Amino acid sequence: LMTVHTVLKANQNLNEILTVKSKLHNHTRLVRGMKLTRLDLMKLSLVYSDNLAAVTLSENYPGGQEAFMRQMNENSKELGMTNTYFGDPTGLDSDNSSTITDISTLTNTVSKYQIVRDAAKMENLTVSATKGKKTVKIKVNPTSKFFGHDNIIAIKTGFTNAAGFCITMLLHSNDKIYNLVVLGAHSSKERKKIIEASLNSINIDSKEDKYIKPMKRQHHRHHYG
C-alpha cells in the first residue's frame, strides 16, 4: 500500500510504459523484458501482490529505487506511522516492521485513491503486456476472496514467514466504516476464520460481506509494500 501511495503522491504518469528490468521474484506473473503501464503494475501490486510489479514501480521513480525507499519512509513519518519501517518496496525485507495502528493509518490514507477502491472491487484482473513483438495477456485472481464485494473500500493481503498471514480491510456497513487488520495468522484459512468471526460480531453476514477484531498492538514483520 505504501508503494502505491508513494507513486500516486509523486503524481507520476500512470499511462507511461515501463520495462521490467529486475530478475524474477517470488510471487509474480512478470518476467524481465515485459513492458506495461505504470497503472497496470499498480493493479497487479494491489490485487495480486505481485512483487516484481512493486519493484518495477520503485525502479522507475525519480532517483531510482534508493530514492523511492527514502520517500516511502518519509511518507510514513508524515502520516505519523512512527513504528513503521520499509526496507524494500515489496514488504519482504526482514527489516520491514509495522503495527496494527500504523497499518490502519495507511489503509485509511490510501482509501482516498480511486485506483485502490477499484482494485478492492475486482474479482479478477487482466492486464496487457508486451515482450518483444508479442502481446501477452496476464490474468490473475485476487489474493483473498474478500475482494469484489460492494462494501469493501480498500483491501490488501500480506505474507512473510515472520509475519504470518495478514490482511487489512476498510469496509462500510450499517452507515459505519470499519477498519479490520489481522496480523500473524498461521494460515490463510485461519485468517479467513478470524475475519468472518469479526464480521459476525458486528452483525455482518460473513457470506456476503467481510471484516477483523482488534489484536494487541505490537511490532510485526509485514508484507504491505
N, C-alpha and C positions, 0 to 999 in steps of 0.2 A: 504493500500500500504506500509506503514512503517513497518507493521508486517511482510510482505513478504520480504521487504528489509533487515530487521534485521536478519531474518532466513538465507537468502542467503549470507549476508555479513559474517556470522559466519561459513559458509561452513559446515553446518550440513548435515548429511546423508539423502538425500531425499527419499531413499528407506527403511529407518528404520520404523518399525511398531510401532505406538504409540497407547496408550489406552486413550479413552475419559473418564475422571475421574470426571469432574465437573457436576453440575446439569444442567437441561435443561435451555437454554437461549431462548429469543425470536428470531425468525427467524433463525431456524436451522433444519436440517434434521438428526441430530445426537442425540444419546442417550447414557447415561453413560454405559460403558462396551464395546462399539464398538471398534474395532481395525482396523486401516487403515494406509496407509503410510503417511509420512510427505508430500510427493509430492501431494497426493490426498487431504489432508487437505488444502494445499495451493491453489489448484484448486478450491475447494469449497469456500474458502475465497474470491478469486478473482472474480469468475463467479457468485456465488450465494450470496455473502456477508454473508456467514454462520458464525454466531457469536461464536458458540461453537467450530468450527474449529479453529478460531483465538485464542480462549482461550487455546485450547489444544496445539497449537503450542507454545504459550508463556510458558505454564507449563513444556514443555519439552526442555527448553533452559537451558544451564549450569547455575546453581544457582537459577533456578526456575523463576516464573513469576515476582518476585520483581527485579531480575537481568535483566530480559527481558525489563521491563519498563524503568529501568535506561539506558539501551543500546538504546532503541528507542529514548529517549530524547537526548542522547549523539549523536546519528546519526543525529538528527535534527540539532544540533549545528554544526556538521561537514559539513553539507550541506548548512549552512548559513540560515537556517529556523528560524530566530530569533523571529518570532511572533507565533511560534507553541509550543504547549504543549500536551503531551499524558498522560492521566491518566489511561488508560486501553488499552488492545490490540484490542478491538472491535470498539472503537470510540464512544461508547455510554455514557461514563462517562461525567457528567455535567461539569467537569473541562477541558475537551478537547477543544482546540481552535486552530484556524489557520487563514490564509489569502489566498486570491487567488494567490498572488505571491508565497507564500510558497508551496501551493498545486501544482502549476505549476512546481516549482523546483523539488518536489518529483516525480511528474509524469514523467518528463524528465529523472530523475535518474533511476527509475525502468524500463524504457522502454528498457534499455540495456539487461535486463534479458529475455532469450528466453521463460521461463515459462509465463511471463507477456504478451509477444507478442502472444504466443499460446492461452492464455486464451481469449485475445481480439478477436480471430477468431472463437471462439466456439459459435455455435447456440444452443447447448445443451451440457450437461455434464452427464456422467455416471461413477461412481466410485464404487469399491467393498469394502465392509467392512465385518468383521466377528464379531459375537456376540455369545459367547459360541461355539457350534458346527455348527452354521448356518452361511452361507454366504449371505450377503444382498447386493442387487444392489440399489444404491442410484442414482436416476435420478432427475436432476434439470434443470430449464431453467434459462438463464441469467437474471439479474435484469433490463436490458434495451434492447430494440430492436436494439440498435446501435452496439451490439456485432455481430460478424460474418461477417463483411464486410471487404473486402480486404484492404481498405485504412486505417483501424483503426490499430494503432500501440499499443496503451495502452488505457485502459478504466476502470473506477471504479465509481460506484454509491454510494450514501450515503443518510441516512435519520435519523434525530432526530427531535423531536418537536421544539427544539430551532433553529436548522439549516435549517429546511425545507428539500425540495428535492434537492439533489446536484448531480453533476457529474463532472468528469474530464476526458478529452479525448485528446489523441495525435493522429493526423492523417496526412497523406500526400496526397497532391493533387496539380496538376499543378506544379510539381517539387518543391513544398514548404512544410514545416512542420508547422502545426497549432496546438496550444495547447488551448483547449476550456475548460473553467471552469465555471460552474453555481453553485451558492450558493443561498439558500433562496427562491427557487421556492415554491409556495404554494401547488402544486400538481405535480404528475408525468406527467400529461397532459401539465401543464404549462411549466415544464422543457423541455419536448419534443418540444413544440412550439418554445421556445427560441433557442434551438439547430437548429431546421430546418430553422428558420428565419436567423440565423447566417450563416448557410451553404449556403443559397441562396444569402446572401450578398457578399460572396466570390466566387459566381458562381459555387457552387457545387450543384448538383441535390439532394435535401434532401430525395428523394425517393430511391436513390441509394447509396448515400454517407452520411456522418454525421459530426456536429460541434458547438462554442459559442462567443457571443460578450462580450467585457470586461465590468466589473462592478467596482464600487468604491472599493478601497482597504480598507477593514475593517475587524475587528475580527468577526469570526462566530464560533459557535459550529459546529462540523462536525462529520462525521462517515466515516473516511478514515483509519481505523486501518489496 
